[in-house]
Amino acid sequence: MRTVPGAGPLPDERPALRRCVAGDLDEFARSYWGARALLSHGPDLPAPYDDLFSLDAADELLSRRGLRTPFLRIAKNGEVVGDAQFTGSGGVGAEIADQVRDDKVAALFASGHTVVLQALHRTWPALVDFGTQLSVDAGHPVQINAYITPAESQGFSAHYDVHDVFVLQVAGEKHWTVHEPVHVDPLRNQPWTDHSQAVAAAARDRAPVIDDVLRPGDALYVPRGFLHSAKALGGVSAHLTVGLHTMTRYLLVQELAALAADQTALRAALPLGFDAGDPAQVSEVLAEVVDLFVQQIQSATPDELAERLRRRTWSSTRPAPLAPLAHAASIASLAVGTTVRLRAGLRCRVVPGDPVVLQLPDRRITLPAITAEAVQAVCSGADHKVGDLPGLDEQDQLVLVRRLLTEAVLVTSTS
């Protein structure tokens, strides 16, 4: 067993990640993560992806769920269509001007356009659950889009993404070409359009690292920065693009710089009349600023940095959905013997002391020191019955669990 902070113990197989990668997951982490593309064939993976998404699911979203922009994009040959070409009023009782028009989408799709359903980790139940689990397995925030492409069509030309992706082929066949980066490990503010000429030249002139056809059940891992393009073959193709918004070492640099704001000398004003564009004037203050900044970096503690990183990153991933009415009913009916567990996907950290501090993505909860052992238990990820928690009598267990249910930290087996 291994433990992911805030998610409790997980089986070694990491179920969502296992569906994306064939072979040994530790070898994937060592040799492929962020460094090499990998094609995994369906027979080597646990199951196809029709339980997660399908063409019928796409039709339902496009026709019956009242989607609005930006939950839908439409493109052809790399050109994105304006929203007005596929949206309109929601009609009586839903006077919203940008709801998706199924008839307009149908016409565009019939003329060779690719339909991109965005943020399915928020709108399609099976992918909400899958995305939540994958973010726990991988430790990085996850987003999921679906690309539905007509036969013999290409939605986007060669480009790179600023996040890692797993491509999960759902229906049809699509020919993928992947090339080495022209800009290694791009940050989120370094899009492929900054290197569009180099991207086009590399896709045209370099030998690909992957040049293959994905069929239903196949998975392709593409690290950020790797160039890729795809073309549907003989029929309609649908694939999920599961994006992992990788946290980088540069993130720590940014937060170290933010900590420098605590140093008075670094907050001091530059000289009156200072010309920021004059290298000579910059050189007069640069050495002093560098020295002060180095001192700040060297004095920073892991606790300080972790606190800032927690606030910045944990809120990027939402925990599993909570049914408000059912959850309220479970709070009202709480009793000794009720089974509770940590809400799936909720990032949290227990800091023992007096008081006990429970760190959450958006806040801190303080609890009496006597609850430390019980809080550690219920935040481990395992199921626990009220009445069996360590260190507290039954009445105190009810008080603690009711508080953590009300804070949406715990859920019951019925909610």
Salt bridges, closest charged atoms under 4 A:
ASP26 OD1 - ARG14 NH2 3.18
GLU27 OE1 - ARG30 NH2 2.98
ASP51 OD2 - ARG19 NH1 2.89
GLU60 OE2 - ARG65 NH2 2.71
ASP98 OD1 - ARG68 NE 2.75
ASP103 OD2 - ARG101 NH2 2.72
ASP161 OD1 - HIS159 NE2 3.72
ASP161 OD2 - HIS228 NE2 3.26
GLU173 OE2 - ARG215 NE 3.26
ASP205 OD1 - ARG204 NE 3.01
ASP211 OD1 - HIS175 NE2 2.52
ASP218 OD2 - HIS41 ND1 3.90
GLU255 OE1 - ARG308 NE 2.63
GLU255 OE2 - ARG312 NH1 2.60
GLU307 OE2 - ARG310 NH2 2.86
GLU307 OE2 - ARG311 NH1 3.04
GLU307 OE1 - ARG364 NH2 2.81
ASP362 OD1 - ARG363 NH1 2.73
ASP383 OD1 - ARG341 NE 2.78
GLU407 OE1 - ARG363 NH2 3.17
GLU407 OE2 - ARG403 NE 3.30
